[in-house]
Amino acid sequence: MKVSEALDSRISARAFLDKPVEKEKILAILEGAARAPSGGNLQPWHVWVIAGEEMQRFKALIVEKMKTTPMGEETEYQIYPPDLKDPYRSRRYKCGEDLYATIKIGRDNKPARLMQLAKNYQFFGAPVGLFFAIDRDMQEGQWADLGMYMQSIMLLAREHGLHTCAQEAWARWHGTVGGFLGIPKELMLFSGMALGYMDESHPINTLRTDRAPFSEYVSLKGL
């Protein structure tokens, strides 16, 4: 698969098959992604992988916790700016509306929307979950490096016939995730990621989010 094909076919899959992912594929993806660039070659990424019985134990823990704390814990960082301005605010709104439209959930159906949101915390049925953390001493440049490592995982997953969904929603459960996985206190949980074989028949996976026109984000000088 060409890089361009991996980029074009990558989506945030939100429904996965109940089909195990071969350990060899998982290791090949994580090791291959380590060639991602990082300033000064700091390689600031830390990754935890859960699957099998550990995945079942973890998901059961989250279900139990959600009975008393349905919205999770306070995040340690702002996932979005508190006063998100346009065009970013409109893009986020449209993305949400387009997503719920694929599964025919109207804007006024809040219970159904919350139920769909809660599927984040079951990895949308994916058999493998990844968690990414970064040293608290790191700054903006290193967060970008971590993002490039995650992007590399998502592209390599496509090469292996797999799909992913990056999930910053897990930042709402940083305390529980950290306790379960034994994440050292000097590291901050950034994001989770679902990994598995996508359910091609599920309507939610038909979503192809918009991209802004080229002229909106590119300035050409001297070309």
DOLOLUM-643712 format. One record per residue (C-alpha): residue in three letters; x negated, y, z; chain. Coordinates in steps of 0.001 Angstrom, whole numbers. Example, Ala and Ser with C-alpha at 12.3 -4.5 7.8 and 13.67 -1.06 7.14 Angstrom:
+------+---------+---------+---------+-------+
: resn :    east :   north :      up : chain :
+------+---------+---------+---------+-------+
:  ALA :  -12300 :   -4500 :    7800 :     A :
:  SER :  -13670 :   -1060 :    7140 :     A :
+------+---------+---------+---------+-------+
//
This chain:
+------+---------+---------+---------+-------+
: resn :    east :   north :      up : chain :
+------+---------+---------+---------+-------+
:  MET :       0 :       0 :       0 :     A :
:  LYS :   -1315 :    3446 :    -932 :     A :
:  VAL :   -1540 :    6140 :    1740 :     A :
:  SER :    1014 :    8168 :    -238 :     A :
:  GLU :    3422 :    5222 :    -156 :     A :
:  ALA :    2944 :    4764 :    3581 :     A :
:  LEU :    3635 :    8461 :    4170 :     A :
:  ASP :    6716 :    8486 :    1971 :     A :
:  SER :    8209 :    5308 :    3462 :     A :
:  ARG :    7502 :    6161 :    7108 :     A :
:  ILE :   10611 :    7128 :    9017 :     A :
:  SER :   11632 :    7267 :   12664 :     A :
:  ALA :   13351 :    3884 :   12731 :     A :
:  ARG :   16080 :    3642 :   15358 :     A :
:  ALA :   17226 :      57 :   14910 :     A :
:  PHE :   14863 :   -2927 :   14879 :     A :
:  LEU :   15186 :   -6661 :   14312 :     A :
:  ASP :   14804 :   -9086 :   17199 :     A :
:  LYS :   11676 :  -10473 :   15586 :     A :
:  PRO :    8314 :  -10706 :   17356 :     A :
:  VAL :    5335 :   -8813 :   15960 :     A :
:  GLU :    2184 :  -10843 :   15518 :     A :
:  LYS :    -536 :   -9962 :   18037 :     A :
:  GLU :   -3084 :   -9858 :   15217 :     A :
:  LYS :   -1130 :   -7102 :   13477 :     A :
:  ILE :    -844 :   -5027 :   16645 :     A :
:  LEU :   -4574 :   -5245 :   17315 :     A :
:  ALA :   -5494 :   -4500 :   13693 :     A :
:  ILE :   -3303 :   -1375 :   13739 :     A :
:  LEU :   -4653 :     -29 :   17031 :     A :
:  GLU :   -8267 :    -717 :   16145 :     A :
:  GLY :   -7905 :     699 :   12643 :     A :
:  ALA :   -6267 :    3866 :   13962 :     A :
:  ALA :   -9371 :    4553 :   16070 :     A :
:  ARG :  -10964 :    5927 :   12889 :     A :
:  ALA :   -8663 :    8939 :   13307 :     A :
:  PRO :  -10610 :   12215 :   13597 :     A :
:  SER :  -11196 :   14015 :   16878 :     A :
:  GLY :  -13126 :   17184 :   17638 :     A :
:  GLY :  -16602 :   16344 :   18921 :     A :
:  ASN :  -15627 :   12658 :   18583 :     A :
:  LEU :  -14019 :   12839 :   22042 :     A :
:  GLN :  -11452 :   10175 :   21086 :     A :
:  PRO :   -9094 :   11399 :   23845 :     A :
:  TRP :   -6414 :    8751 :   23375 :     A :
:  HIS :   -5381 :    6122 :   25913 :     A :
:  VAL :   -2854 :    3476 :   24908 :     A :
:  TRP :    -760 :     846 :   26697 :     A :
:  VAL :    1122 :   -1890 :   24831 :     A :
:  ILE :    4033 :   -3873 :   26243 :     A :
:  ALA :    5873 :   -6826 :   24710 :     A :
:  GLY :    7379 :  -10170 :   25647 :     A :
:  GLU :    8270 :  -10755 :   29295 :     A :
:  GLU :    6621 :   -7502 :   30386 :     A :
:  MET :    8840 :   -5597 :   27956 :     A :
:  GLN :   11931 :   -7291 :   29397 :     A :
:  ARG :   10865 :   -6481 :   32966 :     A :
:  PHE :   10221 :   -2874 :   32043 :     A :
:  LYS :   13518 :   -2376 :   30226 :     A :
:  ALA :   15398 :   -3928 :   33150 :     A :
:  LEU :   13668 :   -1462 :   35486 :     A :
:  ILE :   14735 :    1481 :   33316 :     A :
:  VAL :   18339 :     245 :   33196 :     A :
:  GLU :   18395 :      51 :   36987 :     A :
:  LYS :   16860 :    3502 :   37398 :     A :
:  MET :   19326 :    5053 :   34946 :     A :
:  LYS :   22203 :    4067 :   37212 :     A :
:  THR :   21154 :    6792 :   39657 :     A :
:  THR :   19012 :    9016 :   37417 :     A :
:  PRO :   20658 :    8880 :   33973 :     A :
:  MET :   18666 :   11804 :   32560 :     A :
:  GLY :   15325 :   10569 :   33874 :     A :
:  GLU :   12664 :   12536 :   35715 :     A :
:  GLU :   11399 :   16060 :   35131 :     A :
:  THR :    8943 :   16191 :   32233 :     A :
:  GLU :    5373 :   17327 :   32902 :     A :
:  TYR :    5282 :   19408 :   29737 :     A :
:  GLN :    7798 :   21215 :   27541 :     A :
:  ILE :    8734 :   18924 :   24652 :     A :
:  TYR :   10144 :   21956 :   22816 :     A :
:  PRO :    9705 :   25663 :   23550 :     A :
:  PRO :   12474 :   26793 :   25942 :     A :
:  ASP :   13681 :   29484 :   23521 :     A :
:  LEU :   13206 :   27744 :   20200 :     A :
:  LYS :   13567 :   30274 :   17387 :     A :
:  ASP :   14555 :   29868 :   13768 :     A :
:  PRO :   13806 :   28226 :   11433 :     A :
:  TYR :   12717 :   25579 :   13967 :     A :
:  ARG :   15947 :   25692 :   15956 :     A :
:  SER :   18080 :   25193 :   12829 :     A :
:  ARG :   15887 :   22339 :   11626 :     A :
:  ARG :   16204 :   20546 :   14954 :     A :
:  TYR :   19978 :   21055 :   15003 :     A :
:  LYS :   20426 :   19734 :   11464 :     A :
:  CYS :   18228 :   16738 :   12167 :     A :
:  GLY :   20446 :   15778 :   15104 :     A :
:  GLU :   23664 :   16290 :   13167 :     A :
:  ASP :   22403 :   14290 :   10197 :     A :
:  LEU :   21318 :   11471 :   12502 :     A :
:  TYR :   24681 :   11155 :   14236 :     A :
:  ALA :   26474 :   11403 :   10886 :     A :
:  THR :   24826 :    8163 :    9748 :     A :
:  ILE :   26563 :    6320 :   12595 :     A :
:  LYS :   29748 :    8388 :   12443 :     A :
:  ILE :   29489 :   10029 :   15857 :     A :
:  GLY :   31083 :   13476 :   15893 :     A :
:  ARG :   29731 :   16446 :   17799 :     A :
:  ASP :   32622 :   16310 :   20291 :     A :
:  ASN :   31977 :   12655 :   21165 :     A :
:  LYS :   29497 :   13293 :   23957 :     A :
:  PRO :   29740 :    9820 :   25580 :     A :
:  ALA :   28791 :    8132 :   22298 :     A :
:  ARG :   25934 :   10579 :   21773 :     A :
:  LEU :   24599 :    9891 :   25251 :     A :
:  MET :   24816 :    6154 :   24633 :     A :
:  GLN :   22802 :    6566 :   21445 :     A :
:  LEU :   20259 :    8722 :   23289 :     A :
:  ALA :   19906 :    6017 :   25942 :     A :
:  LYS :   18797 :    3547 :   23254 :     A :
:  ASN :   15498 :    5422 :   23274 :     A :
:  TYR :   14827 :    3765 :   26602 :     A :
:  GLN :   15316 :     304 :   25129 :     A :
:  PHE :   12913 :    1122 :   22258 :     A :
:  PHE :   15884 :     852 :   19876 :     A :
:  GLY :   15545 :   -2920 :   20121 :     A :
:  ALA :   11905 :   -3006 :   18987 :     A :
:  PRO :    9897 :   -5913 :   20459 :     A :
:  VAL :    6789 :   -3793 :   21064 :     A :
:  GLY :    6410 :    -541 :   22957 :     A :
:  LEU :    3368 :    1725 :   22975 :     A :
:  PHE :    2600 :    4479 :   25465 :     A :
:  PHE :      75 :    7238 :   24897 :     A :
:  ALA :   -1623 :    9319 :   27569 :     A :
:  ILE :   -4334 :   11962 :   27640 :     A :
:  ASP :   -6738 :   13205 :   30299 :     A :
:  ARG :   -5306 :   16198 :   32148 :     A :
:  ASP :   -8577 :   18081 :   31564 :     A :
:  MET :   -7986 :   18062 :   27810 :     A :
:  GLN :   -6571 :   21103 :   25988 :     A :
:  GLU :   -4606 :   21884 :   22836 :     A :
:  GLY :   -7252 :   20655 :   20413 :     A :
:  GLN :   -7377 :   17230 :   22029 :     A :
:  TRP :   -3576 :   16950 :   22052 :     A :
:  ALA :   -3769 :   17429 :   18284 :     A :
:  ASP :   -6360 :   14636 :   18143 :     A :
:  LEU :   -4002 :   12327 :   20018 :     A :
:  GLY :   -1283 :   13199 :   17514 :     A :
:  MET :   -3565 :   12239 :   14632 :     A :
:  TYR :   -4278 :    8892 :   16298 :     A :
:  MET :    -534 :    8274 :   16615 :     A :
:  GLN :      34 :    9248 :   12981 :     A :
:  SER :   -2674 :    6790 :   11955 :     A :
:  ILE :    -837 :    4044 :   13847 :     A :
:  MET :    2412 :    4896 :   12093 :     A :
:  LEU :     803 :    4748 :    8644 :     A :
:  LEU :   -1076 :    1513 :    9340 :     A :
:  ALA :    2171 :       8 :   10630 :     A :
:  ARG :    3684 :     551 :    7182 :     A :
:  GLU :     728 :   -1208 :    5577 :     A :
:  HIS :    1554 :   -4231 :    7749 :     A :
:  GLY :    5260 :   -4178 :    6869 :     A :
:  LEU :    6283 :   -2614 :   10178 :     A :
:  HIS :    8075 :     559 :   11211 :     A :
:  THR :    7767 :    2880 :   14187 :     A :
:  CYS :    9558 :    5592 :   16085 :     A :
:  ALA :    7502 :    8106 :   18048 :     A :
:  GLN :    9386 :    8868 :   21267 :     A :
:  GLU :    8504 :   11930 :   23295 :     A :
:  ALA :   11734 :   11120 :   25133 :     A :
:  TRP :    9639 :    8835 :   27342 :     A :
:  ALA :    8058 :   11924 :   28894 :     A :
:  ARG :   11257 :   12054 :   30974 :     A :
:  TRP :   10209 :    8827 :   32674 :     A :
:  HIS :    6507 :    9577 :   33203 :     A :
:  GLY :    6558 :    8583 :   36880 :     A :
:  THR :    8269 :    5257 :   36294 :     A :
:  VAL :    6175 :    4465 :   33215 :     A :
:  GLY :    2980 :    5410 :   34992 :     A :
:  GLY :    3831 :    3280 :   38016 :     A :
:  PHE :    4775 :     243 :   35956 :     A :
:  LEU :    1720 :     387 :   33719 :     A :
:  GLY :    -742 :    1595 :   36333 :     A :
:  ILE :   -1652 :    4750 :   34424 :     A :
:  PRO :   -4356 :    6621 :   36379 :     A :
:  LYS :   -3277 :    9914 :   37956 :     A :
:  GLU :   -5860 :   11855 :   35955 :     A :
:  LEU :   -3987 :   10954 :   32759 :     A :
:  MET :    -746 :   12542 :   31568 :     A :
:  LEU :    1828 :   10499 :   29687 :     A :
:  PHE :    2490 :   12138 :   26337 :     A :
:  SER :    4747 :    9857 :   24334 :     A :
:  GLY :    6031 :    6387 :   23720 :     A :
:  MET :    6453 :    4612 :   20403 :     A :
:  ALA :    8646 :    1753 :   19239 :     A :
:  LEU :    6979 :    -747 :   16898 :     A :
:  GLY :    8572 :   -3616 :   15035 :     A :
:  TYR :   10384 :   -4853 :   11972 :     A :
:  MET :   13065 :   -2360 :   10985 :     A :
:  ASP :   16683 :   -3435 :   10594 :     A :
:  GLU :   17106 :   -2488 :    6941 :     A :
:  SER :   20878 :   -2974 :    7101 :     A :
:  HIS :   21563 :    -544 :    9951 :     A :
:  PRO :   23065 :    2756 :    8732 :     A :
:  ILE :   21012 :    4840 :   11172 :     A :
:  ASN :   17887 :    3893 :    9240 :     A :
:  THR :   19233 :    5514 :    6076 :     A :
:  LEU :   18375 :    8955 :    7446 :     A :
:  ARG :   15753 :   10828 :    5437 :     A :
:  THR :   15110 :   14128 :    7176 :     A :
:  ASP :   14729 :   17290 :    5112 :     A :
:  ARG :   11420 :   18946 :    4374 :     A :
:  ALA :   11031 :   22691 :    3912 :     A :
:  PRO :   10209 :   23954 :     413 :     A :
:  PHE :    6489 :   24022 :    -385 :     A :
:  SER :    6501 :   27812 :    -672 :     A :
:  GLU :    7822 :   28141 :    2891 :     A :
:  TYR :    4692 :   26812 :    4553 :     A :
:  VAL :    1856 :   27107 :    2010 :     A :
:  SER :      35 :   30279 :     926 :     A :
:  LEU :   -2255 :   29932 :   -2076 :     A :
:  LYS :   -5184 :   32318 :   -2409 :     A :
:  GLY :   -7542 :   32183 :   -5341 :     A :
:  LEU :   -5856 :   29179 :   -7009 :     A :
+------+---------+---------+---------+-------+
//
